[in-house]
Amino acid sequence: MSASIIPAPCPQALPNPSVNRPRRLTASSLRTSVRRVGYLQRQVSTMAKPVLTLEPLNADSFSEFLEQAVAGYASDNVAAGRWMPQDALSLARKETEQLLPVGATTPGHYFFGISVPGTPAPVGYLWLASMQRGSAKVAYIYQIVIKPEHRRHGYAREALRQAEAFAAEDGHAAMALNVFAPNTAAQALYRSLGYAVTNMNMAKPLSTK
């Protein structure tokens, strides 16, 4: 027959009135807490940063990008109420051709594929142009687009960060872009990266009756 070992009861600890007493909040402890929160936020941001590179487009990729750029620009103008649907595609193509009279080799314009390891084709595209505004050189983002199947992975945010680094190294003093009013998601992204509204265009439709 086996014997059972019954543990002896532990003596009950006397209550310590200081154990559950709330800690006194001081300026020093508050600063420490804020620093810890900031550190954790930076760590999460670093861990979540996707790995990608901006690769100059070759001729085939540029042709694909250009068609998507024209179609996207036409759609954005229709959604914003600037163009009629039946006119949008031809107007978008005309404006794009005026900006790029010699296509991919137009001076001052840079075209990148947003490349991710393990993905054979670019997950998106970025079109950047160098503009002179007085004595300052500004990098203008004409287009940044992520293909629908690759969205929600932080690729646009990281591509913009890399575009800013590229522009700064090339002597640009600022970044600039245009965003259409209905595109609230893009507006939120740009604001989170430090972009601010510098001017605003407004329109009002008139009755033809």
BELTA-V692186 format. One record per pair of residues at least 12 apart in sequence whose C-alpha atoms are under 10 Angstrom apart, sorted by sequence separation. I is the first residue (numbers start at 1). J is the second residue. If there is no record, write none. Layout:
I/J, I/J
//
This chain:
76/88, 77/89, 112/124, 113/125, 114/126, 128/140, 129/141, 144/156, 163/175, 74/87, 75/88, 112/125, 113/126, 127/140, 128/141, 129/142, 146/159, 177/190, 74/88, 75/89, 77/91, 111/125, 112/126, 113/127, 127/141, 128/142, 129/143, 73/88, 74/89, 77/92, 111/126, 112/127, 126/141, 127/142, 128/143, 144/159, 160/175, 73/89, 74/90, 76/92, 110/126, 111/127, 112/128, 126/142, 127/143, 128/144, 144/160, 71/88, 72/89, 74/91, 75/92, 110/127, 111/128, 126/143, 127/144, 70/88, 71/89, 73/91, 74/92, 109/127, 110/128, 111/129, 125/143, 126/144, 127/145, 177/195, 179/197, 70/89, 71/90, 73/92, 74/93, 109/128, 110/129, 125/144, 126/145, 141/160, 176/195, 178/197, 181/200, 70/90, 72/92, 73/93, 108/128, 109/129, 110/130, 124/144, 125/145, 126/146, 175/195, 176/196, 177/197, 181/201, 70/91, 71/92, 108/129, 109/130, 124/145, 125/146, 176/197, 178/199, 180/201, 181/202, 70/92, 71/93, 73/95, 107/129, 108/130, 109/131, 123/145, 124/146, 125/147, 141/163, 176/198, 178/200, 69/92, 70/93, 73/96, 106/129, 107/130, 108/131, 123/146, 124/147, 69/93, 70/94, 122/146, 123/147, 124/148, 139/163, 70/95, 122/147, 123/148, 139/164, 67/93, 70/96, 123/149, 124/150, 66/93, 69/96, 70/97, 123/150, 124/151, 139/166, 140/167, 122/150, 123/151, 139/167, 138/167, 139/168, 160/189, 66/96, 109/139, 114/144, 126/156, 137/167, 138/168, 156/186, 160/190, 66/97, 108/139, 109/140, 110/141, 113/144, 114/145, 124/155, 125/156, 137/168, 139/170, 109/141, 111/143, 112/144, 113/145, 114/146, 123/155, 124/156, 139/171, 140/172, 157/189, 161/193, 109/142, 113/146, 123/156, 126/159, 137/170, 138/171, 139/172, 144/177, 156/189, 157/190, 160/193, 125/159, 126/160, 137/171, 138/172, 139/173, 140/174, 141/175, 142/176, 143/177, 124/159, 128/163, 136/171, 137/172, 138/173, 139/174, 140/175, 141/176, 142/177, 143/178, 157/192, 127/163, 136/172, 137/173, 138/174, 139/175, 140/176, 141/177, 142/178, 143/179, 157/193, 66/103, 126/163, 130/167, 136/173, 137/174, 138/175, 139/176, 140/177, 141/178, 142/179, 66/104, 129/167, 135/173, 136/174, 137/175, 138/176, 139/177, 140/178, 116/155, 128/167, 63/103, 115/155, 130/170, 132/172, 133/173, 62/103, 63/104, 114/155, 131/172, 62/104, 114/156, 130/172, 144/186, 59/103, 114/158, 115/159, 131/175, 59/104, 66/111, 114/159, 130/175, 131/176, 58/104, 65/111, 113/159, 129/175, 57/104, 65/112, 112/159, 128/175, 129/176, 65/113, 128/176, 62/111, 128/177, 61/111, 62/112, 61/112, 62/113, 112/163, 61/113, 57/110, 58/111, 56/110, 57/111, 58/112, 56/111, 57/112, 58/113, 55/111, 56/112, 57/113, 69/125, 54/111, 55/112, 56/113, 57/114, 65/122, 68/125, 69/126, 54/112, 55/113, 56/114, 69/127, 53/112, 54/113, 55/114, 65/124, 66/125, 53/113, 54/114, 55/115, 61/121, 65/125, 52/113, 53/114, 54/115, 61/122, 64/125, 65/126, 66/127, 52/114, 53/115, 54/116, 65/127, 52/115, 53/116, 62/125, 51/115, 52/116, 53/117, 61/125, 51/116, 52/117, 57/122, 50/116, 51/117, 55/122, 54/122, 57/125, 53/122, 56/125, 57/126, 73/142, 52/122, 54/124, 55/125, 56/126, 73/143, 52/123, 54/125, 55/126, 72/143, 54/126, 69/142, 72/145, 69/143, 69/144, 69/145, 68/145, 65/143, 68/147, 65/145, 81/180, 80/180, 81/181, 79/180, 80/181, 81/182, 53/155, 79/181, 80/182, 50/153, 51/154, 52/155, 76/179, 77/180, 79/182, 80/183, 49/153, 50/154, 51/155, 54/158, 76/180, 77/181, 79/183, 48/153, 49/154, 50/155, 53/158, 54/159, 76/181, 77/182, 48/154, 49/155, 50/156, 52/158, 53/159, 54/160, 76/182, 50/157, 51/158, 52/159, 73/180, 76/183, 49/157, 50/158, 51/159, 54/162, 49/158, 50/159, 53/162, 54/163, 52/162, 54/166, 82/202, 82/203, 81/203, 82/204, 80/203, 81/204, 82/205, 81/205
//
